[in-house]
Amino acid sequence: MPCPLCRKKFTIPADGLSGTQKNYDMEKLLSARKLSAGEDAGQREGGLVLCDVCSSEAAPPATKRCLECQQNYCDQCSQNQIKSDREKITELLKKTGGVLPRIEKEKNDLVKRLGDVEGEINTAADKLIAADERVSWTCTAVGLWGASVARLIILVSGARSRSWN
């Protein structure tokens, strides 16, 4: 049967559909739906989802959920997480800031070098074509000359044989 997403054919495993590969995007969507419906593991009796980061027994209710790490956050923890993520991104940008210009320069150098190599190849090809034309002309000239010489030799040898007789 075809996969509903990619349409690639596959056979249903012996243990049924539970043996097929998980659709992680769908799992994230279902998890977000459960959070909004109050059907998550960290619930209080009132149907509220608790913050996974706050460690106290009286943890505040979660108002946000990260679909990447599957954590539930209260407003305060959500702000702290956003601040932490921004700091990580800033640090990463500082570390990799010079990489993009260096890659761009290397790409431009390679493109220039490829142009030079292409020019060298075209020059060499032109020389080979010219040499081939000279060789062809020379072979043709020698071939014609050779045939004329061969006829002359035949004539001379024929004349000699008649004069010896």
N, C-alpha and C positions, 0 to 999 in steps of 0.2 A: 504494500500500500504506500502511497506517497506521503511524505512529511507535510503537515499543513502549513509550515513556514517556508521551507526551501524547496519543496516538491521533489526532493530526492527520494527514490524508492528505497524502502527498507522492509524487513520482515518483522512481524511482531514476535518478541522473545517468548520463550516457553512459559515464563512467569507472568505473561500478560503485559499490559501497558505500564505497570509499575516498574518493569525492567527497562524501559526506554530512558533515554537521556533526559535530564531535567531541563526545563525551560526556565532559566534563572531570571529572565526579564519578567516572565509571568509570575514567578514566585514573589518578586519584589512588589509587583502590583497588588497581588493578593495580600501580602503582608501589610502594605499601606492601607488597603481596604479594611483589613481586620483592625488595624490601629484606629481608623476613623470610626469603626463600628464598636470599638471597645472589646474586641475579642482576643486580646493579646495575653501573654503569659504573666506580665507584671501587673495584673489588675487588682484593684481593691474591690471590696464588696459592692461599692456603688457603681461599678462598671468603668471606673477611671483607670487609665493606664498610668503606672508610676514611672518616674524618671529612673532610668537604669544607672545613671552616674551618681546621683545622691545616695549616700550609703546609710542614711538614718532610717529608722523604722517608719518615721512620719515623712517619708519622701513625698515631695510635691507631685502633682499630676503632670504627666508628660504632655507637652503641647506640640512637639515636633518629633519627627522620626527620620533618621539618616538611612537612606536606602542602600548606601554602600556598606556601612558597618552594622546595620540592623539595630542601632541603639535608639532608645527613646530618651528624649531630652525635655527637661522643664525649661522655662524661659531663661533662667540664669545660666544653666549648663549649656544651653544652645548658644548664648552669647559668648560664653567662654570658649566653646568649641570653634565658633566662627573666628574669634580672635586668634586662637591657636593655629587654625588653618591658614589664616592670613600671614602669620609670622613664618610658618613653614614655607609658604609660597614665596614670600619675600626673600628668605634665606636661599631657597633654591634658585631664584632669579639672580641673586648676587653671585652664586657659584657658577652659574651657566651663562651669565651676561655676555661674556666675550666669545662664547662659542659660535653664535649665529654669524657675527661679522667674519670670523675666521673661516667658517664653512663657505660663506658667500665669496670670500677672496679666493679660496682654494678652487671653488667651482669656476670662477672667472678665469683663473690661471689655467685650469684644465681645458676650458673652452678655447682659450687662445692657443694653447699647445696643440689641441686637436686641429685647429685651423692651420697652424704651421705644418703639422704632419700631413694634412690633406694637400697643402701646397707642394710639399716635397714629393708626395706620391704622384700628384698630377705632373710635375716636372719630370720625374723618372719615367712615367708612362709615356709622356711626349717624346722623350729621348729614345725609348724602346721602339715606339711606333716609327720614328724617323730612321732608326738603325735598321728596322725590319724592311722599310721601304727601300733603303740603300742596298740591303742584302738582296732583296727581290730584284731590283734593277740590275745589280751586278750579276746575279745568277742568270737573268734573262740575257744580258749582254754577252756573258761568257758562253751561255748556251748557244746563242746565235753564232758567235765567233767560233765556238767549238765545232758546230755543225759545218760552217764554211771551211774551216781547216780540215775537217774530216773529208769533205768533198774534194778539196784540193789534193789531199794525200792520195785519195782514190784515183784522181785523174793523173797525178804524177806517177803513181805506181803502175797504172794502166799504160801510160805512155812508155815507161821504162820497159815494161814487159813486152810491148810491141817492138821496141827498138832492139831488144835483146834477141828477138826471134829472127 
